[in-house]
Amino acid sequence: MTPTTGTQRDALPALPHWETAPDDLAAAVREIKPALRARIEASGRTVEEVFAVVEERVRARLAEIRADEERGESVWPVVDYADIADGTVTPEQLDKLRRRGCLVVRGHFEREQALAWDASIVDYVERNGFFEKYRGPGDDFFGSVGSKPEIYPVYWSQAQMEARQSDRMATVQSFLNSLWKHESEGVRWFDPDRDALYPDRIRRRPPGADSGGLGTHLDPGTLDLWMTRAYQQAFRHLFDGSVEEYDPWDAAHRTAGPQYPGSTMCSAFRTFQGWTALSDMDHDQGVLHTVPIPEAMAYLMLRPLLPDVPDDDMCGVTTNQVFPAGEKWHPLLMEALTGIPDVRAGDSVWWHCDMIHSVAPVTGQKGWGNVMYIPAAPWCPRNEEYAAKVREAFLTGSSPGDFPEEHYERDWTGRFGVDRLNGTGRRGLGLDD
């Protein structure tokens, strides 16, 4: 069937929207689902027809992934930092990156630098008596290994801040941001060459550790993805009969809309989530997995509208919990779940902000599994607003607003100070505006 034209879209029924989380979630779900179905059907297509287009695209990507596996090739694109810095990433590598939505950057930092950062973090937490003061996980999403945490609620170490504001990090972030369509409809949705500093935590998993990992989920939002005006615009092609035009790399309307507040929210818009390895890690030692299909988000957004899902259910998505993905509602997507290749200290790992991901369980881990989480979060209205909260947290040594209020570092010695910020760091905190 022919996709809807722009004129026809203007005549489609409007959608209800909630700019803050509705008090009665079940009632709101029962309202939004028939409204979305009606809008699709007013375009002249059924929900099933639209979903079939997305499913066909996902199956084509899955076939490509299986073909790579059969040839013994890495499903994950792998690019050398030097090629990013020199502008010599090949068209073939760029094409694979856009199709897969994930990347390993080899040699992002020198291995010796990454290992030195890892050692400095140990010195920082031990010098300040962190393990004696640790009160247990501030949320129930991450656990601990034995009597020590696996995720350290530490944000302002010298190592983290040096990596965040480094030229090498800015180079990779700009490269990743440039993969997105950041100008359309007469609007510049974000600045690809300026990132907001989005402080996140550290993971240090010791040799011999047993870890349950993390189940398959994604982090771009929860019910707000269907219910807020900005996201209804961002995913407009899924609901107006023009699904063929849906582009997972189009940032239009994403950089202004808020997430519903909750324990799992991310106040910033991230083009890519990411981490930098502080130790060598083998691919079978409890590592990150993704569903490397950026178009899978369309599948996830349309799946609750099919008739086998109860009227008050969005395939398990609700507020204050991560967006779940799994065998019950998304078995086709789970077939594509693929782990990273072996990485070395100094490599970085990146995945599109909409991608399903997980961390595999491990028993008796061989070697350390240490990372610091640093995403690509380009400067935009949403990130500028969050930057004000980040500045205050940085200046006081507090936990940033998106994370539990643990505030371990307020009185720590050796915390990274404002006098050590370079131009990139100052811009990332909005201090030079």
N, C-alpha and C positions, 0 to 999 in steps of 0.2 A: 504494500500500500504506500502511496506517495506521502512523504513527510509533510507535516503542517507548515504552511507558509507564515511569514511574519504577520501578515494581515489577519490570517485566521487565528493566530495565537492571541491577538488583542481581543478577540471575541469570546475566548474561553472563560468559563466561570472562575471568579476569584477564589482564593484559598483563605480559610481562616488562619490566623497566626497568633502566636503567643510570644511576646518578647521577653517574658520571664516564665519560669516553669509554672505550669498551671497547678492550682491547688488539688484538683481532682484529675490525676493523670489518666486513669482509666476512661473517664468521660471524654477527655481531650482526644485520646487515641480513637475512641469510637466516633468522634466528630471528624478528625482529620483523614482517617482512612477512606470513608465514602466520598469525601470531598476530593481527595487525590484521584480516586477511581473515576469520579464524574468528570474531572478535568481531562484525564486521558481519553475517556470515551467521547467527550465532546469534540475531540480532535478528529474523530472518525476511526480510531483504532481502539482495540480492546487492551486491557492490561496484559492479557496472555500474549497478544501479538507483540507488544512492546518488550515484554520480558524475553520473548523468544529471540528478538534481535540481540539483546545483551547476552543471552546464554550462548548464542552462536559465536559471538565474538570471544567470549571466555573459552569456549571449546577450541577455537582456533589457537589462542595463546597457549592453552594446555598442550595441544599437539606440538607446538614449537618447543616447549619445555621438555617434553618427552623425547623429542628428536635430539636435542642437545645432550640429554642424559645418555641416550643410546650411542651417540658419537663419542662419549667420554669427555665432553666439553663442560666447562663451568656454566651452570645455569645463571649464576650471579655474574654480571659484568665486572671485570677487574681492569682498572686503569692506573697507570703510574702517575704519582704526583707530578713528576717532571713534565709529563705530557700535558697535564692540565695547566701548569705554570707557563709552559712554552706555547700553548695554543695548538698542540699537535695531536690532540685526540682525534682519531679517524672518524669519518662519517659512519663507518660500520659500527664502531664502538658507541657513538652517539645514538644511532638507531636502536641498538640493543638496549641501551640505557633507558630510552623512552618506552620501549616495549616492556621492559622488566620493572622499571621503577625502583631499582635498588642498585647499589654500587659498593665495591670495595676499592678504596684508594690505597695503593701500595706505596709505602714510604712517605706517607703524608708528613710524618715527622721522623727525624733520625731515630733509630732504635735506641741509641744511648740516651737521647733526650727523654724518650718515653720512660725508660727504666729509671732515669734520675727523677723524673716527676713522681713515679710510683714510690720510690724510696722517700722522697720529700713528704709525701702524703702520710706515710707511716710515721715519720718523725713528727709531723704536725699534730696528728691525733694523739700519739703517745705522750708528747711533751705537755699536752693540755688535758691529760687524764680522761680522754674520751671513754675508754672502756669501763672505767670505774664509775663514770657518770651516766652511761648509756641506760635509758629507761625502757628499752624495747621499741619495736617498730611503731612509728607514729601513725601508720595506716596498716590495714590488713592485706595490702596488695603485695607487699614484699615481706619476706620472712628473714630469719637469721640462720646462721650455720653454727651449730653447737651453741656455745655461750656468747659468741661474738656475732655482730650483725654482718650480713652479706652486703646490704645496701647501707652506706654511711650517709646520714643526713648532714653532709658537710658541703658547703657551697663556695667558700671564700678563701680556699687555700691558694698559696702562690702558684702551685702547679695548674689548678683549674683556670685561674685568671690569666696566667701567661698563655695557656693554650687558646682560650677564648679570644684574646685580643691580638693573637699573633698574625703576621702577614700571611703565613701559610694557611691558617684557618680561613682568613678572609678570602683568599684566592679560591679555595675549594667551595666555600659558601656561595660566592658570586657565580662560579661555574654552575653549581646546582640550581641556583635561583634562575639563571638564564634559560634553563630548560622549560620554564613556565611561560605562558602567555600572560604578561603582566600589564599590558595596555590594551584596552578595548572600550567601546562605547564612549569614547572621548575621555576616559578616566585612566590615570596611571595608578593601578591598584597597589603596587609596591615598588620600592627602589631595589633592584637586584644587586646593586653594588654597595649597599649599606645594610649591615645586619644589626638587629637588636641583640644585646647580650641576654640570653635566656639561661639563667643559672639552674643547674640540675645537680643531681647527686653523683656519688661514686659507688661502683661495685667492686668489692675485693672478695673473691671466693678462693679459699686456700686449697692447696693440694690435699687430697683425701676426703674432701667435702662431699656430703650427700645433699643434693638440692632437688626439690620438687619441680623447679622451673616455673614458668608462667604459661597459662593456657592461651589458646588462640583468641585474639581480641584486636581491637583497633582503637585509636585515640582521638579522632578529629572532633568528637562530640557525642551526644546521645540523642534524646528526642528533639533537641533543638535543630538537628539536621533536617527534620521534616516540618518543624512547627514555627520556626522564626522566618520573618520575611526575607532576610538576607540569604539564608540557606535555600529557601524556596526558589530564590532567583539563581543562586549558584548551581542548583540542580534542575533548573527550569526545563532543560531538554528531555529530562526523564519523564516529566509530567505534562508536557504539552504536545505530545505526538511527534516530536522531532528528535527522537532518541539517537538517530544516526549522527546528529551533530554534537552529542555529548563528548566533551574533551576533558579527561582527568587532569590535564595540564593547564587548564584555564582558571586563573585566579579571580575572575570577575565575581564580585560581591562577597568573596570570602574574607576579605581583610577588614571589613567594618563590623560584621555581625558578631555578637557576643555568643559565648557558650552559656548554657544554663549553669548557674553556680552549683558546685558539688565537690565531693572529695576527689573526683577523678578528672576534674576539668583542666583544660590548658587555656590560659588567658591569651596566649600568643598564637598567631598564625605561623605555622611552620611549613615550609615547602618540603623539607625532609627532616625526619628524626634521624639521630645519629649518635655514634659514640666513637671514641678514640681508644685504641687498645693500649694498655699499659703493661701487658705481658703477652707472651706467645700463647696462642690457643689453637688446639686441634679441632677439626670440624665435628668430631664425635664426642666432645667434652662439654655438653650442656650449653650449646651455643644458640644464637639467634636463628630463627627460621622466619620466613615470610611466605605469603602467597604472592609471587612476583608478577602480578597482573593488575596494573593500575585501574583497568576498566572494571575490576571486581566490585568497586564501590557502587556502580550502577546496579549490579546484581543485588547487593546488600540493601540498597534503598528501595528497590521495587519488590523484593521478595515478600515483605509483609502484606502486600496488596493482593497476593494470590489467594484464591478461595479456601485453601486448606489451613490458613492461619486464622485463629480465633479473632473476633472483631475487636477485642480489647488488648490484643497482643501485637507487639512489633518485633516478633522473633526474639523475644527476650530482652530487647533494649529498653532501658528505663533510666531514670536519673540516679546519680550518686553511685553508679556502678559502671565499670568499663563496658564498652560496646562489645557484646559477645559474638563470636562466630564459631560454628561447629558443625558436626555431622548432622544434627537434627534438621536444621534448616538450610545448610549450605554444603552438602556433601560434595558437590562438583568442585567447589573452591578448595576444599580440604585436600583434594587429590594433587593440588599444585604446591602444597607446603614444602618448602625447600630450605635447607640450612646453608649458612655461609661456608665458604672454603676455609682452609687453615689461614690464620692471620698471625702476624708477628707484631710485637710491640712497635708502636708508631704508625701502623696501618689504621685507617678509619673506615667505618661501616655506615652506610646511609640507606634509608628507605623512605619512599614517598609517604607523605603524612596520612594518606587514606588507607594504607596497606594493612591487611591482616598480618599480625606477627605473633610470635610466641618465643619462649625460651625452653629448650628441651631439658628434661630432667637428667640428672647425672648421679651416679653412685661411685664413690671413691675417685673423685676427679684427679686426673693426672696433670700436674702443674697448676700454676695460678690461673685464675680467670678474672682479670682486673680491667676495668674500663672506666672512663669518665664520660658522662653523657653531655654532648654538645650538639645541638641541632643547627639547622639553617632556618633562621627566623628573620626574614627581610623587613626593613623599616617600612611601616604602613600605619594607618590610623590605629588599628587594634594593638599593634606592638608598641607604638608610641605611648598609648595610654598605660599599658602594663609597665613600661620602662620607668614611670614615675614611682611605682611600688618597688621595682627592683633597685632603683637608686637608694631609696630609704633603707631597704634591707642591706644593701652593700655598705652603706655608711655606718650602720649600727651593728653589723654582724648578725643580722636576724635571718631566719628562714624566709625565703621568698613567699609571696602570697599564694602561689599555687600548691604549696606543700604544707604538711603539718607544722603547727607552731611549736617547734622544738627549741630553736634559738640557742643551740649549743655554743656557737662561736662568739657570742657577744663580748665575752671577756677573755677570749683566747689570745695568747701571744703568737706572733708570727703570721697573723692574718694579713692578707693582701690589702694594702692601703691606697687611698686615693692618689697619693703622690707617685705611685708606680703605674698609673694609667697612662697609656700612650694615646695617640689620636684616635685609633680605632676603638679602644676601650671607652674613651670619653664619648665618642659619637654613639656607640652602642648603648650607653646609659642615658643618652640625651642630655649630656652635660654641656655640649657646645652649641646648642640651638639658641 
